[in-house]
Amino acid sequence: MHPDFGSFAGYGIPVNVVPGSQPTRKVRFQYASESNPGPYPIPKQPRIEAGSDRHLLIVDRGSCKLYELFNA
């Protein structure tokens, strides 16, 4: 994981930490072969990176897995 910290609010990529019991959701990708198959433990109101890339980072505490979605 590459830390992307800044000195002002709104900079960097927020990380969503979810429990192992988090319900999962299916996601469709433009290039599915470039992504790991889901489903993904996306919370109801995820924190998404501001700006053009709109990364969504999720850490599943139950399985110790990191999920990264681009352009969420």
Secondary structure, 3 states (H helix, E strand, C coil): CCCCCCCCCCCCCCEEEECCCCCCECCCCCCHHHCCCCCECCCCCCCCCCCCCCCEEEEECCCCEEEEECCC
